[in-house]
């Protein structure tokens, strides 16, 4: 090993990141090993730098220790390159070539945004700037009313037959509606609690990870399918009215792992509207749950929007909007063309912003 490589390896940050994060969380090596289902000795070796974790272990470590996956992955990749090549000249040549490929790919991805979508994003950002001038007029009652509408519409998309008024009576008055099923009552209550939860995550600036996603889903299905709430499906499913076939259950773990890796690598690269819409489409395409995929995907999308200073994008559940929504999703899932879906979500956010501004600026 050359002096160049040894110097960098001696100063690598991965082992320091892991140990510092573990101690900050008050975890012993034994406790962290149990969380990762690996031998305790491996944790000590990771922290001493004598053993390198696998890619899967890096992802789990980032999640359990609440380390930004992007930072940890960069440290891991850097060390892998240096250990594998062990030649500074070859390493630099390889790194330069990789950088050129990534930059070329990123420039292409930026160009794929259509003029229509680019214009929409500019209009949305202008509306967000306008909204910021009226933030002092925000009120709890306005937010409560709009969140009630969101719960009503999101459930209506999935077939819930309660009216907006009935949804209000169930959530805010604790009443039961004659002729409506227990499931419909629980869907209203659960969704409203899930909105409160994503607002808590937004306020704490929490990382979007598997734990938080499963917690959102757990709220959605609580009391409806308790055995499936917060758990990935173990059976194959079909999506009613769609030709898209979700992956087999044994592939869900890997698909979701890739989902979170994609998020961590793109969260600072894409426009927040595009990022939110992409997460929604990718999650609902994987369809990782036996039920509640649509509501969970929309909540995750809106968590991203709230984190970036936007407002909840409320997709209406009436026939025309529902058909447009499903059609755009179908095109993305079966033809690989996400343009219609990205534009659809952007348009929904624009309309939501315009309405919100008109309410609080009066």
For each residue, the residues with C-beta under 8 A, 3 or more apart:
1: 5 6 9 86
2: 5 6 86 87 88
3: 6 7
4: 7 8 88
5: 1 2 8 9 82 86 87 88 91
6: 1 2 3 9 10
7: 3 4 10 11
8: 4 5 11 12 78 82
9: 1 5 6 12 49 79 82 83
10: 6 7
11: 7 8
12: 8 9 15 16 49 75 78 79
13: 16 17 75
14: 17 18 46 49 52 72 75 76 79
15: 12 18 19 46 47 48 49
16: 12 13 19 20
17: 13 14 20 21 67 71 72 75
18: 14 15 21 22 43 46 47 61 65 67
19: 15 16 22 23 47
20: 16 17 23 24
21: 17 18 24 25 65 66 67
22: 18 19 25 27 29 32 43 47 65
23: 19 20 26 27
24: 20 21
25: 21 22 65 66
26: 23
27: 22 23 31 32 35 65
28: 31 32
29: 22 32 33 40 43 44 47
30: 33 34 40
31: 27 28 34 35
32: 22 27 28 29 35 36 43 64 65
33: 29 30 36 37 38 39 40 42 43
34: 30 31 37
35: 27 31 32 60 64
36: 32 33 43 57 60 61 64
37: 33 34
38: 33 42 43 57
39: 33 42
40: 29 30 33 43 44
41: 44 45
42: 33 38 39 45 46 51 53
43: 18 22 29 32 33 36 38 40 46 47
44: 29 40 41 47 48
45: 41 42 48 50 51
46: 14 15 18 42 43 49 51 52 53 61
47: 15 18 19 22 29 43 44
48: 15 44 45 51
49: 9 12 14 15 46
50: 45
51: 42 45 46 48
52: 14 46 76 79 80 83
53: 42 46 57 58 61 76
54: 57 58
55: 58 59 76
56: 59 60 257
57: 36 38 53 54 60 61
58: 53 54 55 61 62 69 72 73 76
59: 55 56 62 63 69 257 260 261
60: 35 36 56 57 63 64
61: 18 36 46 53 57 58 64 65 67 72
62: 58 59 65 66 67 68 69 72 73 264
63: 59 60 66 69 209 210 211 260
64: 32 35 36 60 61
65: 18 21 22 25 27 32 61 62
66: 21 25 62 63 207
67: 17 18 21 61 62 71 72
68: 62 71 72 207 264
69: 58 59 62 63 72 73 260 261 264
70: 73 74 264 265 267 268
71: 17 67 68 74 75
72: 14 17 58 61 62 67 68 69 75 76
73: 58 62 69 70 76 77 261 264 265
74: 70 71 77 78
75: 12 13 14 17 71 72 78 79
76: 14 52 53 55 58 72 73 79 80
77: 73 74 80 81
78: 8 12 74 75 81 82
79: 9 12 14 52 75 76 82 83
80: 52 76 77 83 84
81: 77 78 84 85 91 94 95
82: 5 8 9 78 79 85 86 91
83: 9 52 79 80 86
84: 80 81
85: 81 82 90 91 94
86: 1 2 5 82 83
87: 2 5 90 91
88: 2 4 5 91 92
89: 92 93
90: 85 87 93 94
91: 5 81 82 85 87 88 94 95
92: 88 89 95 96
93: 89 90 96 97
94: 81 85 90 91 97 98
95: 81 91 92 98 99
96: 92 93 99 100
97: 93 94 100 101
98: 94 95 101 102
99: 95 96 102 103
100: 96 97 103 104
101: 97 98 104 105
102: 98 99 105 106
103: 99 100 106 107
104: 100 101 107 108
105: 101 102 108 109
106: 102 103 109 110 269
107: 103 104 110 111
108: 104 105 111 112
109: 105 106 112
110: 106 107 113
111: 107 108
112: 108 109
113: 110 117 118 121 274
114: 117 118 339 343
115: 118 119
116: 119 120 343
117: 113 114 120 121 274 339 342 343 346
118: 113 114 115 121 122
119: 115 116 122 123
120: 116 117 123 124 343 346 347 350
121: 113 117 118 124 125 271 273 274 346
122: 118 119 125 126
123: 119 120 126 127 350
124: 120 121 127 128 273 310 346 349 350 353
125: 121 122 128 129
126: 122 123 129 130
127: 123 124 130 131 350 353 354 357
128: 124 125 131 132 309 310 353
129: 125 126 132 133
130: 126 127 133 134 357
131: 127 128 134 135 311 353 356 357
132: 128 129 135 309
133: 129 130
134: 130 131 137 138 357 360 361
135: 131 132 138
136:
137: 134 360 361
138: 134 135 142 143 360
139: 142 143 360
140: 143 144
141: 144 145
142: 138 139 145 146 359 360
143: 138 139 140 146 147
144: 140 141 147 148
145: 141 142 148 149
146: 142 143 149 150 311 312 314 356
147: 143 144 150 151 192 195 312
148: 144 145 151 152 164 167 168 171 172 192
149: 145 146 152 153 164 314
150: 146 147 153 154 195 302 312 314
151: 147 148 154 155 167 171 188 191 192 195
152: 148 149 155 156 162 163 164 167 188 317
153: 149 150 156 157 314 315 316 317
154: 150 151 157 158 191 294 295 298 314 315 317
155: 151 152 158 160 162 167 184 187 188 191 295 317
156: 152 153 159 160 162 317 318
157: 153 154 294 315 317 322 325
158: 154 155 187 294 295
159: 156
160: 155 156 184 187 188
161: 180 184
162: 152 155 156 166 167 170 177 180 184 188
163: 152 166 167
164: 148 149 152 167 168
165: 168 169
166: 162 163 169 170 177 180
167: 148 151 152 155 162 163 164 170 171 188
168: 148 164 165 171 172 173
169: 165 166 172 173 175 177
170: 162 166 167 173 174 175 176 177 185 188 189
171: 148 151 167 168 188 189 192
172: 148 168 169
173: 168 169 170
174: 170
175: 169 170
176: 170 180 185
177: 162 166 169 170 180 184 185
178:
179:
180: 161 162 166 176 177 184 185
181: 184 185
182: 185 186
183: 186 187 224
184: 155 160 161 162 177 180 181 187 188
185: 170 176 177 180 181 182 188 189
186: 182 183 189 190 222 223 224
187: 155 158 160 183 184 190 191 224
188: 151 152 155 160 162 167 170 171 184 185 191 192
189: 170 171 185 186 192 193
190: 186 187 193 194 219 220 221 222 223 224
191: 151 154 155 187 188 194 195 220 295
192: 147 148 151 171 188 189 195 196
193: 189 190 196 197 219
194: 190 191 197 198 216 219 220 295 299
195: 147 150 151 191 192 198 199 299 312
196: 192 193 199 200
197: 193 194 200 201 215 216 219
198: 194 195 201 202 216 299 300 302 303 306
199: 195 196 202 203 306
200: 196 197 203 204 206
201: 197 198 204 206 208 212 303
202: 198 199 205 206 303 306 307
203: 199 200
204: 200 201
205: 202 307
206: 200 201 202 212
207: 66 68 212
208: 201 212 213 260 263 267 300 303 304
209: 63 212 213 260
210: 63 213 214 256 260
211: 63 214 215
212: 201 206 207 208 209 215 216
213: 208 209 210 216 217 283 296 300
214: 210 211 217 218 230 231
215: 197 211 212 218 219 230
216: 194 197 198 212 213 219 220 296 299 300 303
217: 213 214 220 221 229 230 289 292 296
218: 214 215 221 222 229 230
219: 190 193 194 197 215 216 222 229
220: 190 191 194 216 217 224 229 292 295 296 299
221: 190 217 218 224 225 226 228 229 230 289 291 292
222: 186 190 218 219 226 229
223: 186 190 226
224: 183 186 187 190 220 221 229 291
225: 221 228 229 290 291 292
226: 221 222 223 229
227: 231
228: 221 225 231 233 289 290 291
229: 217 218 219 220 221 222 224 225 226
230: 214 215 217 218 221
231: 214 227 228 289
232: 249 252 253 256 288 289
233: 228 237 249 252 287 288 289 290
234: 249
235: 249 290
236: 246 248 249
237: 233 246 287 290
238: 242 245 246
239: 242 244 246 287
240:
241: 326
242: 238 239 326 329 330 333
243: 330 334
244: 239 285 330 333 334
245: 238
246: 236 237 238 239 285 286 287
247: 251 252 255 286 287
248: 236 251
249: 232 233 234 235 236 252
250: 253
251: 247 248 254 255
252: 232 233 247 249 255 256 286 288
253: 232 250 256 257
254: 251 257 258
255: 247 251 252 258 259 286 288
256: 210 232 252 253 259 260 286 288
257: 56 59 253 254 260 261
258: 254 255 261 262
259: 255 256 262 263 282 283 286
260: 59 63 69 208 209 210 256 257 263 264
261: 59 69 73 257 258 264 265
262: 258 259 265 266 282
263: 208 259 260 266 267 275 279
264: 62 68 69 70 73 260 261 267
265: 70 73 261 262 269
266: 262 263 269 270 275 278
267: 70 208 263 264 270 275
268: 70
269: 106 265 266
270: 266 267 274 275 278
271: 121 274 275
272: 275 276 304 305 307 308 310
273: 121 124 276 277 305 310 342 345 346 349
274: 113 117 121 270 271 277 278 342
275: 263 266 267 270 271 272 278 279 304
276: 272 273 279 280 301 302 304 305 313 345
277: 273 274 280 281 301 338 341 342 345 346
278: 266 270 274 275 281 282 338 342
279: 263 275 276 282 283 297 300 301 304
280: 276 277 283 284 297 298 300 301 345
281: 277 278 284 285 297 329 332 333 338 341
282: 259 262 278 279 285 286
283: 213 259 279 280 286 288 293 296 297 300
284: 280 281 287 293 294 297 329
285: 244 246 281 282 332 333
286: 246 247 252 255 256 259 282 283
287: 233 237 239 246 247 284 293
288: 232 233 252 255 256 283 293
289: 217 221 228 231 232 233 292 293 296
290: 225 228 233 235 237
291: 221 224 225 228
292: 217 220 221 225 289 295 296
293: 283 284 287 288 289 296 297
294: 154 157 158 284 297 298
295: 154 155 158 191 194 220 292 298 299
296: 213 216 217 220 283 289 292 293 299 300
297: 279 280 281 283 284 293 294 300 301
298: 154 280 294 295 301 302 315
299: 194 195 198 216 220 295 296 302 303
300: 198 208 213 216 279 280 283 296 297 303 304
301: 276 277 279 280 297 298 304 305 313 345
302: 150 198 276 298 299 305 306 312 313
303: 198 201 202 208 216 299 300 306 307
304: 208 272 275 276 279 300 301 307 308
305: 272 273 276 301 302 308 310 311 312 313 349
306: 198 199 202 302 303 309 310 311 312
307: 202 205 272 303 304
308: 272 304 305
309: 128 132 306
310: 124 128 272 273 305 306 313 349 353
311: 131 146 305 306 349 352 353 356
312: 146 147 150 195 302 305 306 352
313: 276 301 302 305 310 345 348 349 352
314: 146 149 150 153 154 348 352
315: 153 154 157 298 321 325 348
316: 153 321 322
317: 152 153 154 155 156 157 321 322
318: 156 321 322
319: 322 323
320: 323 324
321: 315 316 317 318 324 325
322: 157 316 317 318 319 325 326
323: 319 320 326 327
324: 320 321 327 328 344
325: 157 315 321 322 328 329 344
326: 241 242 322 323 329 330
327: 323 324 330 331 340
328: 324 325 331 332 340 341 343 344
329: 242 281 284 325 326 332 333 341
330: 242 243 244 326 327 333 334
331: 327 328 334 335 337 338 340 341
332: 281 285 328 329 335 336 337 338 340 341
333: 242 244 281 285 329 330
334: 243 244 330 331
335: 331 332
336: 332
337: 331 332 340
338: 277 278 281 331 332 341 342
339: 114 117 342 343
340: 327 328 331 332 337 343 344
341: 277 281 328 329 331 332 338 344 345
342: 117 273 274 277 278 338 339 345 346
343: 114 116 117 120 328 339 340 346 347
344: 324 325 328 340 341 347 348
345: 273 276 277 280 301 313 341 342 348 349
346: 117 120 121 124 273 277 342 343 349 350
347: 120 343 344 350 351
348: 313 314 315 344 345 351 352
349: 124 273 305 310 311 313 345 346 352 353
350: 120 123 124 127 346 347 353 354
351: 347 348 354 355
352: 311 312 313 314 348 349 355 356
353: 124 127 128 131 310 311 349 350 356 357
354: 127 350 351 357 358
355: 351 352 358 359
356: 131 146 311 352 353 359 360
357: 127 130 131 134 353 354 360 361
358: 354 355 361 362
359: 142 355 356 362
360: 134 137 138 139 142 356 357
361: 134 137 357 358
362: 358 359
